[in-house]
Amino acid sequence: MNSNKNNYLCFQLRYSVIAILFLCISSFVSAQNQETTTVTINTDNIAGIINKNIYGQFSEHLGNCIYGGIWVGENSSIPNTRGIRNDVIEALKKLNVPILRWPAVVCG
């Protein structure tokens, strides 16, 4: 299931990049032809509320960032909750991080 989700996210990312490139190229071609392009943003039309968990943070496994940094294990002498350091949890709460992802999604 998780692999399918990652594949879907990679699919979305790839086609989003293609769409952005297409828009950039068409804008460049349009500018070469001295045409005017207009973009209108309607702020009165609210399509919905975006879930806060979409916007979060991610952590990479660099040095001791994860093991020995965020994750110390449940049997560690460092105060922790289910293996995650309590001081890290408090710091993330102060930063209002809604979700922390690890590992980051890798499109391959």
C-alpha positions, 0 to 999 in steps of 0.5 A: 500500500505504501509503495502504491502511495509513493508511486502515485506521489511520484506520478503527480510530481512528474506530471506537475513538473511537466505542466509547469514546464509547459506553462513556462515555455508557452509563456516564453513563446507568447512573450516572443510574439508580443502577446499579453498573458493575464492571470486572475486569482479569485480570492473570493472563491474558496474551494476548500480547506487544505489539511494541515498535515499536508504541510509538514517537515521531513527529516533526513538520515544525516549523521546522528540526526535520526538514530541517537538524535530523534530516535533513542529507543524505548530502553534509552536512559534519555527521557523518551516517549515510545523511543522518541526523545521528549526534548525533541517532541517539545521542540517540535511542538514549539515550532508547530510542526503538524507532522514530521516525515522520515524517511522523505519520499524518494521518487525513483 
